[in-house]
Amino acid sequence: MLVALYARVSTRDKGQDAENQLLQLRAFCAKQGWSVYCEYVDQKTGRTPDRDAFQRLFQDAFQGRFQKVVFWSLDRFSREGATDTLQHLRKLTSYGVQWRSYTEQFIDSAGVFGEVVVSLLASLALQESIRRSERASAAYERLRAQGKTDHLGRKRLVLDREKVRDMAATGMSVRGIAAELGISRTSAHRIVQNLHTATTTATT
């Protein structure tokens, strides 16, 4: 079996070296009789999938270059939360690639508890989503109670019609007025027309 090794250390992990993970991962694979296709190593936070080696890992998995991914631990593979981590694992599975954590033997897609682990991660992902929604709702209600929710919606555009009239009176074009006030030419034209109509009506 061809396997890919994934190791990661964070830039905040002072004094840590991915080689410490790789040494044991290599020994483990040799004991299993697996051949290492490639070692993918990142030195970056696991809270984002925007990791060069991580992205190459999935590209090669999609191309069928190996049959299994072995990582030191789930948090070395991803720290994006249950939802995103589950999506990564499911993506590997959809590519026909198995996955295995070295230090957490129950996290093994080929093991007897593989489906149980995926179900558990799915449940954690659901609970995580619910908690996020509840926190967002609670935060909104707190701001609403404090009268601070106006900025959360679309900002109302307040125009000084007197200023528009003065600008138009100087001969400024509708385009110029729109650019000056940061509004569309259609809006500027409508305001100028309304002001002109109002002025005409008042003088008749």
PyMOL commands that place a pseudoatom at each C-alpha (Angstrom):
pseudoatom trace, name=CA, resn=MET, resi=1, chain=A, elem=C, hetatm=0, pos=[0.000, 0.000, 0.000]
pseudoatom trace, name=CA, resn=LEU, resi=2, chain=A, elem=C, hetatm=0, pos=[1.246, 3.471, -0.900]
pseudoatom trace, name=CA, resn=VAL, resi=3, chain=A, elem=C, hetatm=0, pos=[0.717, 5.971, 1.911]
pseudoatom trace, name=CA, resn=ALA, resi=4, chain=A, elem=C, hetatm=0, pos=[1.170, 9.694, 2.355]
pseudoatom trace, name=CA, resn=LEU, resi=5, chain=A, elem=C, hetatm=0, pos=[2.518, 11.082, 5.598]
pseudoatom trace, name=CA, resn=TYR, resi=6, chain=A, elem=C, hetatm=0, pos=[1.263, 14.424, 6.838]
pseudoatom trace, name=CA, resn=ALA, resi=7, chain=A, elem=C, hetatm=0, pos=[3.051, 16.341, 9.581]
pseudoatom trace, name=CA, resn=ARG, resi=8, chain=A, elem=C, hetatm=0, pos=[2.503, 19.868, 10.840]
pseudoatom trace, name=CA, resn=VAL, resi=9, chain=A, elem=C, hetatm=0, pos=[3.980, 22.175, 13.417]
pseudoatom trace, name=CA, resn=SER, resi=10, chain=A, elem=C, hetatm=0, pos=[2.675, 25.635, 14.108]
pseudoatom trace, name=CA, resn=THR, resi=11, chain=A, elem=C, hetatm=0, pos=[4.830, 28.719, 13.907]
pseudoatom trace, name=CA, resn=ARG, resi=12, chain=A, elem=C, hetatm=0, pos=[3.919, 29.142, 17.576]
pseudoatom trace, name=CA, resn=ASP, resi=13, chain=A, elem=C, hetatm=0, pos=[5.332, 25.723, 18.483]
pseudoatom trace, name=CA, resn=LYS, resi=14, chain=A, elem=C, hetatm=0, pos=[8.707, 26.939, 19.664]
pseudoatom trace, name=CA, resn=GLY, resi=15, chain=A, elem=C, hetatm=0, pos=[11.408, 24.307, 19.572]
pseudoatom trace, name=CA, resn=GLN, resi=16, chain=A, elem=C, hetatm=0, pos=[9.248, 21.723, 17.784]
pseudoatom trace, name=CA, resn=ASP, resi=17, chain=A, elem=C, hetatm=0, pos=[10.295, 20.015, 14.597]
pseudoatom trace, name=CA, resn=ALA, resi=18, chain=A, elem=C, hetatm=0, pos=[8.068, 18.087, 12.206]
pseudoatom trace, name=CA, resn=GLU, resi=19, chain=A, elem=C, hetatm=0, pos=[10.873, 15.532, 11.911]
pseudoatom trace, name=CA, resn=ASN, resi=20, chain=A, elem=C, hetatm=0, pos=[9.940, 14.266, 15.371]
pseudoatom trace, name=CA, resn=GLN, resi=21, chain=A, elem=C, hetatm=0, pos=[6.532, 13.283, 14.005]
pseudoatom trace, name=CA, resn=LEU, resi=22, chain=A, elem=C, hetatm=0, pos=[7.906, 11.899, 10.749]
pseudoatom trace, name=CA, resn=LEU, resi=23, chain=A, elem=C, hetatm=0, pos=[10.413, 9.578, 12.413]
pseudoatom trace, name=CA, resn=GLN, resi=24, chain=A, elem=C, hetatm=0, pos=[7.667, 7.686, 14.205]
pseudoatom trace, name=CA, resn=LEU, resi=25, chain=A, elem=C, hetatm=0, pos=[5.297, 7.806, 11.239]
pseudoatom trace, name=CA, resn=ARG, resi=26, chain=A, elem=C, hetatm=0, pos=[7.972, 6.253, 8.996]
pseudoatom trace, name=CA, resn=ALA, resi=27, chain=A, elem=C, hetatm=0, pos=[8.701, 3.535, 11.534]
pseudoatom trace, name=CA, resn=PHE, resi=28, chain=A, elem=C, hetatm=0, pos=[5.007, 2.787, 11.914]
pseudoatom trace, name=CA, resn=CYS, resi=29, chain=A, elem=C, hetatm=0, pos=[4.487, 2.465, 8.151]
pseudoatom trace, name=CA, resn=ALA, resi=30, chain=A, elem=C, hetatm=0, pos=[7.561, 0.248, 7.792]
pseudoatom trace, name=CA, resn=LYS, resi=31, chain=A, elem=C, hetatm=0, pos=[6.193, -2.041, 10.480]
pseudoatom trace, name=CA, resn=GLN, resi=32, chain=A, elem=C, hetatm=0, pos=[2.888, -2.264, 8.592]
pseudoatom trace, name=CA, resn=GLY, resi=33, chain=A, elem=C, hetatm=0, pos=[4.686, -3.019, 5.336]
pseudoatom trace, name=CA, resn=TRP, resi=34, chain=A, elem=C, hetatm=0, pos=[3.449, 0.199, 3.719]
pseudoatom trace, name=CA, resn=SER, resi=35, chain=A, elem=C, hetatm=0, pos=[5.534, 2.222, 1.257]
pseudoatom trace, name=CA, resn=VAL, resi=36, chain=A, elem=C, hetatm=0, pos=[5.694, 5.972, 1.732]
pseudoatom trace, name=CA, resn=TYR, resi=37, chain=A, elem=C, hetatm=0, pos=[4.792, 7.797, -1.462]
pseudoatom trace, name=CA, resn=CYS, resi=38, chain=A, elem=C, hetatm=0, pos=[5.466, 11.307, -0.147]
pseudoatom trace, name=CA, resn=GLU, resi=39, chain=A, elem=C, hetatm=0, pos=[5.823, 13.313, 3.048]
pseudoatom trace, name=CA, resn=TYR, resi=40, chain=A, elem=C, hetatm=0, pos=[3.737, 16.481, 3.246]
pseudoatom trace, name=CA, resn=VAL, resi=41, chain=A, elem=C, hetatm=0, pos=[4.938, 18.946, 5.860]
pseudoatom trace, name=CA, resn=ASP, resi=42, chain=A, elem=C, hetatm=0, pos=[3.512, 22.318, 6.870]
pseudoatom trace, name=CA, resn=GLN, resi=43, chain=A, elem=C, hetatm=0, pos=[4.773, 24.841, 9.366]
pseudoatom trace, name=CA, resn=LYS, resi=44, chain=A, elem=C, hetatm=0, pos=[1.603, 26.808, 9.806]
pseudoatom trace, name=CA, resn=THR, resi=45, chain=A, elem=C, hetatm=0, pos=[-1.484, 27.003, 11.974]
pseudoatom trace, name=CA, resn=GLY, resi=46, chain=A, elem=C, hetatm=0, pos=[-3.984, 24.206, 11.451]
pseudoatom trace, name=CA, resn=ARG, resi=47, chain=A, elem=C, hetatm=0, pos=[-6.937, 26.565, 11.797]
pseudoatom trace, name=CA, resn=THR, resi=48, chain=A, elem=C, hetatm=0, pos=[-7.033, 27.131, 8.043]
pseudoatom trace, name=CA, resn=PRO, resi=49, chain=A, elem=C, hetatm=0, pos=[-6.835, 24.792, 5.027]
pseudoatom trace, name=CA, resn=ASP, resi=50, chain=A, elem=C, hetatm=0, pos=[-4.684, 27.392, 3.294]
pseudoatom trace, name=CA, resn=ARG, resi=51, chain=A, elem=C, hetatm=0, pos=[-1.524, 25.317, 3.796]
pseudoatom trace, name=CA, resn=ASP, resi=52, chain=A, elem=C, hetatm=0, pos=[0.697, 24.509, 0.841]
pseudoatom trace, name=CA, resn=ALA, resi=53, chain=A, elem=C, hetatm=0, pos=[1.480, 20.892, 1.720]
pseudoatom trace, name=CA, resn=PHE, resi=54, chain=A, elem=C, hetatm=0, pos=[-2.088, 20.272, 2.862]
pseudoatom trace, name=CA, resn=GLN, resi=55, chain=A, elem=C, hetatm=0, pos=[-3.408, 21.454, -0.495]
pseudoatom trace, name=CA, resn=ARG, resi=56, chain=A, elem=C, hetatm=0, pos=[-0.877, 19.296, -2.400]
pseudoatom trace, name=CA, resn=LEU, resi=57, chain=A, elem=C, hetatm=0, pos=[-1.931, 16.333, -0.305]
pseudoatom trace, name=CA, resn=PHE, resi=58, chain=A, elem=C, hetatm=0, pos=[-5.519, 16.629, -1.506]
pseudoatom trace, name=CA, resn=GLN, resi=59, chain=A, elem=C, hetatm=0, pos=[-4.494, 17.254, -5.105]
pseudoatom trace, name=CA, resn=ASP, resi=60, chain=A, elem=C, hetatm=0, pos=[-2.413, 14.069, -5.126]
pseudoatom trace, name=CA, resn=ALA, resi=61, chain=A, elem=C, hetatm=0, pos=[-5.169, 12.167, -3.323]
pseudoatom trace, name=CA, resn=PHE, resi=62, chain=A, elem=C, hetatm=0, pos=[-7.620, 13.200, -6.027]
pseudoatom trace, name=CA, resn=GLN, resi=63, chain=A, elem=C, hetatm=0, pos=[-5.197, 11.905, -8.656]
pseudoatom trace, name=CA, resn=GLY, resi=64, chain=A, elem=C, hetatm=0, pos=[-5.000, 8.549, -6.876]
pseudoatom trace, name=CA, resn=ARG, resi=65, chain=A, elem=C, hetatm=0, pos=[-1.275, 8.679, -6.147]
pseudoatom trace, name=CA, resn=PHE, resi=66, chain=A, elem=C, hetatm=0, pos=[-1.632, 6.895, -2.803]
pseudoatom trace, name=CA, resn=GLN, resi=67, chain=A, elem=C, hetatm=0, pos=[-4.221, 4.851, -0.938]
pseudoatom trace, name=CA, resn=LYS, resi=68, chain=A, elem=C, hetatm=0, pos=[-3.880, 6.068, 2.636]
pseudoatom trace, name=CA, resn=VAL, resi=69, chain=A, elem=C, hetatm=0, pos=[-2.980, 9.182, 4.639]
pseudoatom trace, name=CA, resn=VAL, resi=70, chain=A, elem=C, hetatm=0, pos=[-1.298, 8.781, 8.003]
pseudoatom trace, name=CA, resn=PHE, resi=71, chain=A, elem=C, hetatm=0, pos=[-0.963, 11.743, 10.365]
pseudoatom trace, name=CA, resn=TRP, resi=72, chain=A, elem=C, hetatm=0, pos=[0.396, 12.108, 13.868]
pseudoatom trace, name=CA, resn=SER, resi=73, chain=A, elem=C, hetatm=0, pos=[-2.882, 13.186, 15.449]
pseudoatom trace, name=CA, resn=LEU, resi=74, chain=A, elem=C, hetatm=0, pos=[-6.142, 14.709, 14.321]
pseudoatom trace, name=CA, resn=ASP, resi=75, chain=A, elem=C, hetatm=0, pos=[-5.193, 18.171, 15.586]
pseudoatom trace, name=CA, resn=ARG, resi=76, chain=A, elem=C, hetatm=0, pos=[-1.963, 17.988, 13.553]
pseudoatom trace, name=CA, resn=PHE, resi=77, chain=A, elem=C, hetatm=0, pos=[-4.093, 17.206, 10.485]
pseudoatom trace, name=CA, resn=SER, resi=78, chain=A, elem=C, hetatm=0, pos=[-6.601, 20.001, 11.109]
pseudoatom trace, name=CA, resn=ARG, resi=79, chain=A, elem=C, hetatm=0, pos=[-7.666, 22.360, 13.878]
pseudoatom trace, name=CA, resn=GLU, resi=80, chain=A, elem=C, hetatm=0, pos=[-10.485, 23.976, 11.919]
pseudoatom trace, name=CA, resn=GLY, resi=81, chain=A, elem=C, hetatm=0, pos=[-13.220, 22.528, 14.084]
pseudoatom trace, name=CA, resn=ALA, resi=82, chain=A, elem=C, hetatm=0, pos=[-15.340, 19.406, 13.773]
pseudoatom trace, name=CA, resn=THR, resi=83, chain=A, elem=C, hetatm=0, pos=[-17.327, 20.579, 10.743]
pseudoatom trace, name=CA, resn=ASP, resi=84, chain=A, elem=C, hetatm=0, pos=[-14.389, 21.397, 8.473]
pseudoatom trace, name=CA, resn=THR, resi=85, chain=A, elem=C, hetatm=0, pos=[-12.254, 18.498, 9.706]
pseudoatom trace, name=CA, resn=LEU, resi=86, chain=A, elem=C, hetatm=0, pos=[-15.078, 16.097, 8.944]
pseudoatom trace, name=CA, resn=GLN, resi=87, chain=A, elem=C, hetatm=0, pos=[-15.397, 17.544, 5.450]
pseudoatom trace, name=CA, resn=HIS, resi=88, chain=A, elem=C, hetatm=0, pos=[-11.670, 16.964, 4.835]
pseudoatom trace, name=CA, resn=LEU, resi=89, chain=A, elem=C, hetatm=0, pos=[-11.907, 13.341, 5.949]
pseudoatom trace, name=CA, resn=ARG, resi=90, chain=A, elem=C, hetatm=0, pos=[-15.003, 12.750, 3.859]
pseudoatom trace, name=CA, resn=LYS, resi=91, chain=A, elem=C, hetatm=0, pos=[-13.270, 14.267, 0.859]
pseudoatom trace, name=CA, resn=LEU, resi=92, chain=A, elem=C, hetatm=0, pos=[-10.399, 11.808, 1.220]
pseudoatom trace, name=CA, resn=THR, resi=93, chain=A, elem=C, hetatm=0, pos=[-12.894, 8.963, 1.493]
pseudoatom trace, name=CA, resn=SER, resi=94, chain=A, elem=C, hetatm=0, pos=[-14.661, 10.139, -1.668]
pseudoatom trace, name=CA, resn=TYR, resi=95, chain=A, elem=C, hetatm=0, pos=[-11.284, 9.947, -3.445]
pseudoatom trace, name=CA, resn=GLY, resi=96, chain=A, elem=C, hetatm=0, pos=[-10.934, 6.327, -2.350]
pseudoatom trace, name=CA, resn=VAL, resi=97, chain=A, elem=C, hetatm=0, pos=[-8.210, 7.243, 0.147]
pseudoatom trace, name=CA, resn=GLN, resi=98, chain=A, elem=C, hetatm=0, pos=[-8.170, 5.857, 3.681]
pseudoatom trace, name=CA, resn=TRP, resi=99, chain=A, elem=C, hetatm=0, pos=[-6.936, 7.858, 6.661]
pseudoatom trace, name=CA, resn=ARG, resi=100, chain=A, elem=C, hetatm=0, pos=[-5.370, 7.017, 10.003]
pseudoatom trace, name=CA, resn=SER, resi=101, chain=A, elem=C, hetatm=0, pos=[-4.151, 8.837, 13.091]
pseudoatom trace, name=CA, resn=TYR, resi=102, chain=A, elem=C, hetatm=0, pos=[-0.954, 7.397, 14.552]
pseudoatom trace, name=CA, resn=THR, resi=103, chain=A, elem=C, hetatm=0, pos=[-1.552, 8.425, 18.151]
pseudoatom trace, name=CA, resn=GLU, resi=104, chain=A, elem=C, hetatm=0, pos=[-5.342, 7.919, 18.101]
pseudoatom trace, name=CA, resn=GLN, resi=105, chain=A, elem=C, hetatm=0, pos=[-5.872, 4.379, 16.878]
pseudoatom trace, name=CA, resn=PHE, resi=106, chain=A, elem=C, hetatm=0, pos=[-9.656, 4.696, 16.916]
pseudoatom trace, name=CA, resn=ILE, resi=107, chain=A, elem=C, hetatm=0, pos=[-9.421, 7.417, 14.225]
pseudoatom trace, name=CA, resn=ASP, resi=108, chain=A, elem=C, hetatm=0, pos=[-8.992, 4.985, 11.372]
pseudoatom trace, name=CA, resn=SER, resi=109, chain=A, elem=C, hetatm=0, pos=[-11.280, 4.829, 8.340]
pseudoatom trace, name=CA, resn=ALA, resi=110, chain=A, elem=C, hetatm=0, pos=[-10.300, 1.189, 7.807]
pseudoatom trace, name=CA, resn=GLY, resi=111, chain=A, elem=C, hetatm=0, pos=[-10.862, 0.174, 11.422]
pseudoatom trace, name=CA, resn=VAL, resi=112, chain=A, elem=C, hetatm=0, pos=[-13.938, -1.370, 12.994]
pseudoatom trace, name=CA, resn=PHE, resi=113, chain=A, elem=C, hetatm=0, pos=[-14.789, 1.973, 14.557]
pseudoatom trace, name=CA, resn=GLY, resi=114, chain=A, elem=C, hetatm=0, pos=[-14.265, 3.999, 11.383]
pseudoatom trace, name=CA, resn=GLU, resi=115, chain=A, elem=C, hetatm=0, pos=[-17.967, 4.684, 10.791]
pseudoatom trace, name=CA, resn=VAL, resi=116, chain=A, elem=C, hetatm=0, pos=[-18.509, 5.348, 14.484]
pseudoatom trace, name=CA, resn=VAL, resi=117, chain=A, elem=C, hetatm=0, pos=[-15.765, 7.981, 14.486]
pseudoatom trace, name=CA, resn=VAL, resi=118, chain=A, elem=C, hetatm=0, pos=[-17.226, 9.665, 11.396]
pseudoatom trace, name=CA, resn=SER, resi=119, chain=A, elem=C, hetatm=0, pos=[-20.677, 9.667, 13.021]
pseudoatom trace, name=CA, resn=LEU, resi=120, chain=A, elem=C, hetatm=0, pos=[-19.199, 11.135, 16.203]
pseudoatom trace, name=CA, resn=LEU, resi=121, chain=A, elem=C, hetatm=0, pos=[-17.415, 13.863, 14.251]
pseudoatom trace, name=CA, resn=ALA, resi=122, chain=A, elem=C, hetatm=0, pos=[-20.654, 14.580, 12.373]
pseudoatom trace, name=CA, resn=SER, resi=123, chain=A, elem=C, hetatm=0, pos=[-22.507, 14.952, 15.682]
pseudoatom trace, name=CA, resn=LEU, resi=124, chain=A, elem=C, hetatm=0, pos=[-19.794, 17.259, 17.000]
pseudoatom trace, name=CA, resn=ALA, resi=125, chain=A, elem=C, hetatm=0, pos=[-20.027, 19.272, 13.795]
pseudoatom trace, name=CA, resn=LEU, resi=126, chain=A, elem=C, hetatm=0, pos=[-23.777, 19.647, 14.234]
pseudoatom trace, name=CA, resn=GLN, resi=127, chain=A, elem=C, hetatm=0, pos=[-23.410, 20.733, 17.851]
pseudoatom trace, name=CA, resn=GLU, resi=128, chain=A, elem=C, hetatm=0, pos=[-20.697, 23.186, 16.842]
pseudoatom trace, name=CA, resn=SER, resi=129, chain=A, elem=C, hetatm=0, pos=[-22.999, 24.681, 14.209]
pseudoatom trace, name=CA, resn=ILE, resi=130, chain=A, elem=C, hetatm=0, pos=[-25.837, 24.973, 16.720]
pseudoatom trace, name=CA, resn=ARG, resi=131, chain=A, elem=C, hetatm=0, pos=[-23.594, 26.671, 19.278]
pseudoatom trace, name=CA, resn=ARG, resi=132, chain=A, elem=C, hetatm=0, pos=[-22.371, 29.171, 16.699]
pseudoatom trace, name=CA, resn=SER, resi=133, chain=A, elem=C, hetatm=0, pos=[-25.946, 29.989, 15.745]
pseudoatom trace, name=CA, resn=GLU, resi=134, chain=A, elem=C, hetatm=0, pos=[-26.955, 30.355, 19.386]
pseudoatom trace, name=CA, resn=ARG, resi=135, chain=A, elem=C, hetatm=0, pos=[-23.997, 32.623, 20.113]
pseudoatom trace, name=CA, resn=ALA, resi=136, chain=A, elem=C, hetatm=0, pos=[-24.797, 34.777, 17.085]
pseudoatom trace, name=CA, resn=SER, resi=137, chain=A, elem=C, hetatm=0, pos=[-28.459, 35.068, 18.138]
pseudoatom trace, name=CA, resn=ALA, resi=138, chain=A, elem=C, hetatm=0, pos=[-27.504, 35.905, 21.717]
pseudoatom trace, name=CA, resn=ALA, resi=139, chain=A, elem=C, hetatm=0, pos=[-25.056, 38.573, 20.538]
pseudoatom trace, name=CA, resn=TYR, resi=140, chain=A, elem=C, hetatm=0, pos=[-27.694, 40.118, 18.259]
pseudoatom trace, name=CA, resn=GLU, resi=141, chain=A, elem=C, hetatm=0, pos=[-30.296, 40.164, 21.033]
pseudoatom trace, name=CA, resn=ARG, resi=142, chain=A, elem=C, hetatm=0, pos=[-27.827, 41.855, 23.373]
pseudoatom trace, name=CA, resn=LEU, resi=143, chain=A, elem=C, hetatm=0, pos=[-27.048, 44.538, 20.791]
pseudoatom trace, name=CA, resn=ARG, resi=144, chain=A, elem=C, hetatm=0, pos=[-30.750, 44.983, 20.026]
pseudoatom trace, name=CA, resn=ALA, resi=145, chain=A, elem=C, hetatm=0, pos=[-31.500, 45.470, 23.716]
pseudoatom trace, name=CA, resn=GLN, resi=146, chain=A, elem=C, hetatm=0, pos=[-28.789, 48.130, 23.810]
pseudoatom trace, name=CA, resn=GLY, resi=147, chain=A, elem=C, hetatm=0, pos=[-30.161, 49.794, 20.676]
pseudoatom trace, name=CA, resn=LYS, resi=148, chain=A, elem=C, hetatm=0, pos=[-27.002, 49.073, 18.716]
pseudoatom trace, name=CA, resn=THR, resi=149, chain=A, elem=C, hetatm=0, pos=[-28.368, 46.979, 15.853]
pseudoatom trace, name=CA, resn=ASP, resi=150, chain=A, elem=C, hetatm=0, pos=[-28.777, 49.756, 13.283]
pseudoatom trace, name=CA, resn=HIS, resi=151, chain=A, elem=C, hetatm=0, pos=[-25.245, 49.272, 11.991]
pseudoatom trace, name=CA, resn=LEU, resi=152, chain=A, elem=C, hetatm=0, pos=[-25.913, 45.589, 11.370]
pseudoatom trace, name=CA, resn=GLY, resi=153, chain=A, elem=C, hetatm=0, pos=[-28.381, 46.271, 8.615]
pseudoatom trace, name=CA, resn=ARG, resi=154, chain=A, elem=C, hetatm=0, pos=[-28.058, 48.240, 5.431]
pseudoatom trace, name=CA, resn=LYS, resi=155, chain=A, elem=C, hetatm=0, pos=[-26.988, 51.788, 6.117]
pseudoatom trace, name=CA, resn=ARG, resi=156, chain=A, elem=C, hetatm=0, pos=[-29.533, 54.422, 5.231]
pseudoatom trace, name=CA, resn=LEU, resi=157, chain=A, elem=C, hetatm=0, pos=[-28.276, 57.065, 2.886]
pseudoatom trace, name=CA, resn=VAL, resi=158, chain=A, elem=C, hetatm=0, pos=[-29.116, 60.530, 4.178]
pseudoatom trace, name=CA, resn=LEU, resi=159, chain=A, elem=C, hetatm=0, pos=[-28.903, 63.246, 1.523]
pseudoatom trace, name=CA, resn=ASP, resi=160, chain=A, elem=C, hetatm=0, pos=[-28.840, 66.969, 2.024]
pseudoatom trace, name=CA, resn=ARG, resi=161, chain=A, elem=C, hetatm=0, pos=[-31.299, 68.098, -0.645]
pseudoatom trace, name=CA, resn=GLU, resi=162, chain=A, elem=C, hetatm=0, pos=[-30.317, 71.721, -0.122]
pseudoatom trace, name=CA, resn=LYS, resi=163, chain=A, elem=C, hetatm=0, pos=[-26.755, 70.785, -0.965]
pseudoatom trace, name=CA, resn=VAL, resi=164, chain=A, elem=C, hetatm=0, pos=[-27.939, 68.970, -4.094]
pseudoatom trace, name=CA, resn=ARG, resi=165, chain=A, elem=C, hetatm=0, pos=[-29.940, 72.013, -5.137]
pseudoatom trace, name=CA, resn=ASP, resi=166, chain=A, elem=C, hetatm=0, pos=[-26.976, 74.338, -4.591]
pseudoatom trace, name=CA, resn=MET, resi=167, chain=A, elem=C, hetatm=0, pos=[-24.697, 72.049, -6.575]
pseudoatom trace, name=CA, resn=ALA, resi=168, chain=A, elem=C, hetatm=0, pos=[-27.213, 71.887, -9.416]
pseudoatom trace, name=CA, resn=ALA, resi=169, chain=A, elem=C, hetatm=0, pos=[-27.638, 75.680, -9.304]
pseudoatom trace, name=CA, resn=THR, resi=170, chain=A, elem=C, hetatm=0, pos=[-23.916, 76.141, -9.930]
pseudoatom trace, name=CA, resn=GLY, resi=171, chain=A, elem=C, hetatm=0, pos=[-24.295, 74.200, -13.138]
pseudoatom trace, name=CA, resn=MET, resi=172, chain=A, elem=C, hetatm=0, pos=[-22.710, 71.015, -11.874]
pseudoatom trace, name=CA, resn=SER, resi=173, chain=A, elem=C, hetatm=0, pos=[-23.720, 68.022, -13.970]
pseudoatom trace, name=CA, resn=VAL, resi=174, chain=A, elem=C, hetatm=0, pos=[-25.719, 65.096, -12.643]
pseudoatom trace, name=CA, resn=ARG, resi=175, chain=A, elem=C, hetatm=0, pos=[-22.629, 62.943, -13.039]
pseudoatom trace, name=CA, resn=GLY, resi=176, chain=A, elem=C, hetatm=0, pos=[-20.590, 65.393, -10.975]
pseudoatom trace, name=CA, resn=ILE, resi=177, chain=A, elem=C, hetatm=0, pos=[-23.222, 65.525, -8.251]
pseudoatom trace, name=CA, resn=ALA, resi=178, chain=A, elem=C, hetatm=0, pos=[-23.382, 61.726, -8.138]
pseudoatom trace, name=CA, resn=ALA, resi=179, chain=A, elem=C, hetatm=0, pos=[-19.617, 61.465, -7.848]
pseudoatom trace, name=CA, resn=GLU, resi=180, chain=A, elem=C, hetatm=0, pos=[-19.443, 64.128, -5.149]
pseudoatom trace, name=CA, resn=LEU, resi=181, chain=A, elem=C, hetatm=0, pos=[-22.142, 62.525, -3.009]
pseudoatom trace, name=CA, resn=GLY, resi=182, chain=A, elem=C, hetatm=0, pos=[-21.205, 58.921, -3.683]
pseudoatom trace, name=CA, resn=ILE, resi=183, chain=A, elem=C, hetatm=0, pos=[-24.554, 57.970, -5.210]
pseudoatom trace, name=CA, resn=SER, resi=184, chain=A, elem=C, hetatm=0, pos=[-25.649, 56.601, -8.565]
pseudoatom trace, name=CA, resn=ARG, resi=185, chain=A, elem=C, hetatm=0, pos=[-26.321, 58.934, -11.483]
pseudoatom trace, name=CA, resn=THR, resi=186, chain=A, elem=C, hetatm=0, pos=[-29.899, 57.625, -11.561]
pseudoatom trace, name=CA, resn=SER, resi=187, chain=A, elem=C, hetatm=0, pos=[-30.439, 58.683, -7.946]
pseudoatom trace, name=CA, resn=ALA, resi=188, chain=A, elem=C, hetatm=0, pos=[-28.802, 62.048, -8.535]
pseudoatom trace, name=CA, resn=HIS, resi=189, chain=A, elem=C, hetatm=0, pos=[-30.924, 62.646, -11.636]
pseudoatom trace, name=CA, resn=ARG, resi=190, chain=A, elem=C, hetatm=0, pos=[-34.118, 61.728, -9.773]
pseudoatom trace, name=CA, resn=ILE, resi=191, chain=A, elem=C, hetatm=0, pos=[-33.316, 64.087, -6.895]
pseudoatom trace, name=CA, resn=VAL, resi=192, chain=A, elem=C, hetatm=0, pos=[-32.482, 66.954, -9.260]
pseudoatom trace, name=CA, resn=GLN, resi=193, chain=A, elem=C, hetatm=0, pos=[-35.690, 66.359, -11.207]
pseudoatom trace, name=CA, resn=ASN, resi=194, chain=A, elem=C, hetatm=0, pos=[-37.755, 66.273, -8.019]
pseudoatom trace, name=CA, resn=LEU, resi=195, chain=A, elem=C, hetatm=0, pos=[-36.180, 69.496, -6.819]
pseudoatom trace, name=CA, resn=HIS, resi=196, chain=A, elem=C, hetatm=0, pos=[-36.825, 71.104, -10.201]
pseudoatom trace, name=CA, resn=THR, resi=197, chain=A, elem=C, hetatm=0, pos=[-40.444, 69.940, -10.136]
pseudoatom trace, name=CA, resn=ALA, resi=198, chain=A, elem=C, hetatm=0, pos=[-40.913, 71.217, -6.601]
pseudoatom trace, name=CA, resn=THR, resi=199, chain=A, elem=C, hetatm=0, pos=[-39.421, 74.596, -7.527]
pseudoatom trace, name=CA, resn=THR, resi=200, chain=A, elem=C, hetatm=0, pos=[-41.599, 74.897, -10.622]
pseudoatom trace, name=CA, resn=THR, resi=201, chain=A, elem=C, hetatm=0, pos=[-44.735, 74.005, -8.659]
pseudoatom trace, name=CA, resn=ALA, resi=202, chain=A, elem=C, hetatm=0, pos=[-43.919, 76.540, -5.951]
pseudoatom trace, name=CA, resn=THR, resi=203, chain=A, elem=C, hetatm=0, pos=[-43.531, 79.385, -8.448]
pseudoatom trace, name=CA, resn=THR, resi=204, chain=A, elem=C, hetatm=0, pos=[-46.746, 78.657, -10.343]
for i in range(1, 204): cmd.bond("trace and resi %d" % i, "trace and resi %d" % (i + 1))
show_as sticks, trace
zoom trace
